[in-house]
Amino acid sequence: MNFELSSEQIMFQRAVRDFCEGELKPYAAEVDKTGTLHWEAIQKMPALGLTGLQIPEEYGGMGGDSVLAAIAIEEMGRVCGSTALSVSAHNGLCCGPLIRWGTKTQKEKYLPLLASGKHLGALALTEPNAGSDLANALTSAVRQGDQWVVTGTKAWITNPQFAPVIVTFTRTNKEAGTRGFSMLLIEPDMPGVTLHPPEKKMGLKGSPTQMISYDGVAVPADNLLGEEGRGFHQVMSTLDGGRISIGALSVGLAQGAFEEAVKYAQQRRAFGQAIAQHQAIQFMIADAALEIEAARLLVMRAAWLRDQGKPFTKEAAMAKLFASEVAERVCFNALQIHGSYGYSAEFPVERMYRDQRLMSIGEGTSQIQRMVIARRTLAEMH
Ligand SMILES: Cc1cc2nc3c(=O)[nH]c(=O)nc-3n(C[C@H](O)[C@H](O)[C@H](O)COP(=O)(O)OP(=O)(O)OC[C@H]3O[C@@H](n4cnc5c(N)ncnc54)[C@H](O)[C@@H]3O)c2cc1C
């Protein structure tokens, strides 16, 4: 058993950290305030492979594995939650299914664009009336000759305004239950697609979250991703991978808030000494150090299992559930350690506290993660 990163992984981590410190951190407050990502930084990402983390080199990516992707997303999350969420959705939710199920023609068309640093991809699953319960999604695709005609509404979708392609979860057979869904590759400028203005959110404000209407959109039959009727299975499998990424992002947010809290606790004085000398503050620091370490281990284990081709559904759910709840506690306490200053937008912990709140909701709520873990555990122990 080896708990250490390899020298290549450490080099990559250092390079990503330097990039994040120089290109993302100085703009994170502005990204939050203006609700706009810092595209100058995203355009520089291809040089490090950050927009093509798992895209094969032949299509312009770095061809990394899940561990490398987790390292990168954690580092981005440590400094800018909005950028990390948009890149995480781009990598795991849009590029992931295309890499896995795309035909050569589909990959040649979209992957180089997605790796280019000019776009960020999107996956549209959620609907106004179906989030956790995706088997009740209503967006329909009806086959007419050599095209699919798509009608419906998606809600809460990350990145569509930047996407050259929106991987869209549609119902292609009303009678077939969970075997009646398929994934279609839909371009935002196809006639009948409307992207609505970004939602006004509590946090992650730079990462656009939009509603999408599909009004009789004619999609070429060749834009079917993978097999017809396999969409539900594809989505569940894609979300397993996405959960590792949200776990890594949660660890990053917790790590960033933790570092801010430790720095502040060593500077701020109360009752004649630095507040870091008070035991109550030390206990918060100790708990955060412990929980971040444990969360990171769970995330890395799930990523490693995936890279080994082993089952990782339960482990990804555990990693996401634990890491997101750790992010909540650590960011809460980091703000507490800052006292009133933590409540001020002048200090980054205020933003991090708001940003982390999504982590126990997106890509499967904590309740859904517990359902996944319980089902797998009960089946294993039957
Ligand atoms: C910033 C942001 C970005 C997002 N990005 C994307 C994206 O890129 N693509 C995409 O498709 N979606 C995206 N989403 C949507 C997100 O994945 C869903 O909102 C999430 O899965 C929860 O669905 P819901 O909001 O419909 O909640 P619901 O499913 O309505 O759940 C409401 C509450 O009921 C609980 N609940 C539901 N069912 C059960 C049950 N069986 N047992 C116990 N409790 C239950 C839930 O845990 C939750 O607490 C995003 C959302 C946000 C806020």
The ligand as a MOL file (V3000), in Angstrom:
LIG
                    3D

  0  0  0     0  0            999 V3000
M  V30 BEGIN CTAB
M  V30 COUNTS 53 58 0 0 0
M  V30 BEGIN ATOM
M  V30 1 C -25.0410 25.5680 -8.8490 0
M  V30 2 C -25.7210 24.3550 -9.4090 0
M  V30 3 C -25.1520 23.7040 -10.4970 0
M  V30 4 C -25.7930 22.5810 -11.0560 0
M  V30 5 N -25.2750 22.0230 -12.1980 0
M  V30 6 C -25.9840 21.0350 -12.8290 0
M  V30 7 C -25.5560 20.5530 -14.1110 0
M  V30 8 O -24.5380 20.9710 -14.6530 0
M  V30 9 N -26.3300 19.6110 -14.7270 0
M  V30 10 C -27.4780 19.1220 -14.1700 0
M  V30 11 O -28.1370 18.2880 -14.7840 0
M  V30 12 N -27.9030 19.5630 -12.9450 0
M  V30 13 C -27.1840 20.5050 -12.2760 0
M  V30 14 N -27.6090 20.9880 -11.0470 0
M  V30 15 C -28.8210 20.4220 -10.4370 0
M  V30 16 C -28.5370 19.5310 -9.2260 0
M  V30 17 O -27.7920 18.3930 -9.5890 0
M  V30 18 C -29.8940 19.1450 -8.5960 0
M  V30 19 O -30.4610 20.3520 -8.1100 0
M  V30 20 C -29.7460 18.1430 -7.4880 0
M  V30 21 O -29.4770 16.8720 -8.0400 0
M  V30 22 C -30.9860 18.0400 -6.6000 0
M  V30 23 O -32.1530 17.9920 -7.3460 0
M  V30 24 P -33.3940 18.9470 -6.9760 0
M  V30 25 O -32.8590 20.3220 -6.8200 0
M  V30 26 O -34.4430 18.7020 -7.9940 0
M  V30 27 O -33.8810 18.4630 -5.5740 0
M  V30 28 P -34.9920 17.3650 -5.2710 0
M  V30 29 O -34.6760 16.1130 -5.9940 0
M  V30 30 O -36.3280 17.9620 -5.4640 0
M  V30 31 O -34.7550 17.1440 -3.7160 0
M  V30 32 C -35.2390 18.0410 -2.7250 0
M  V30 33 C -34.8970 17.4630 -1.3560 0
M  V30 34 O -35.5180 16.1900 -1.1930 0
M  V30 35 C -34.5320 15.1960 -0.9000 0
M  V30 36 N -34.9160 13.9290 -1.5120 0
M  V30 37 C -35.2920 13.7040 -2.7930 0
M  V30 38 N -35.5610 12.3860 -2.9600 0
M  V30 39 C -35.3390 11.7910 -1.7610 0
M  V30 40 C -35.4410 10.4460 -1.2980 0
M  V30 41 N -35.7920 9.4410 -2.1110 0
M  V30 42 N -35.1530 10.1970 -0.0060 0
M  V30 43 C -34.7680 11.1960 0.8340 0
M  V30 44 N -34.6570 12.4870 0.4410 0
M  V30 45 C -34.9360 12.7760 -0.8460 0
M  V30 46 C -33.2440 15.7370 -1.4980 0
M  V30 47 O -32.1150 15.1630 -0.8710 0
M  V30 48 C -33.3890 17.2140 -1.1880 0
M  V30 49 O -33.0050 17.4740 0.1270 0
M  V30 50 C -26.9810 22.0850 -10.4700 0
M  V30 51 C -27.5380 22.7270 -9.3420 0
M  V30 52 C -26.9260 23.8610 -8.8370 0
M  V30 53 C -27.5910 24.5590 -7.6620 0
M  V30 END ATOM
M  V30 BEGIN BOND
M  V30 1 1 1 2
M  V30 2 1 2 3
M  V30 3 2 2 52
M  V30 4 2 3 4
M  V30 5 1 4 5
M  V30 6 1 4 50
M  V30 7 2 5 6
M  V30 8 1 6 7
M  V30 9 1 6 13
M  V30 10 2 7 8
M  V30 11 1 7 9
M  V30 12 1 9 10
M  V30 13 2 10 11
M  V30 14 1 10 12
M  V30 15 2 12 13
M  V30 16 1 13 14
M  V30 17 1 14 15
M  V30 18 1 14 50
M  V30 19 1 15 16
M  V30 20 1 16 17
M  V30 21 1 16 18
M  V30 22 1 18 19
M  V30 23 1 18 20
M  V30 24 1 20 21
M  V30 25 1 20 22
M  V30 26 1 22 23
M  V30 27 1 23 24
M  V30 28 2 24 25
M  V30 29 1 24 26
M  V30 30 1 24 27
M  V30 31 1 27 28
M  V30 32 2 28 29
M  V30 33 1 28 30
M  V30 34 1 28 31
M  V30 35 1 31 32
M  V30 36 1 32 33
M  V30 37 1 33 34
M  V30 38 1 33 48
M  V30 39 1 34 35
M  V30 40 1 35 36
M  V30 41 1 35 46
M  V30 42 1 36 37
M  V30 43 1 36 45
M  V30 44 2 37 38
M  V30 45 1 38 39
M  V30 46 1 39 40
M  V30 47 2 39 45
M  V30 48 1 40 41
M  V30 49 2 40 42
M  V30 50 1 42 43
M  V30 51 2 43 44
M  V30 52 1 44 45
M  V30 53 1 46 47
M  V30 54 1 46 48
M  V30 55 1 48 49
M  V30 56 2 50 51
M  V30 57 1 51 52
M  V30 58 1 52 53
M  V30 END BOND
M  V30 END CTAB
M  END
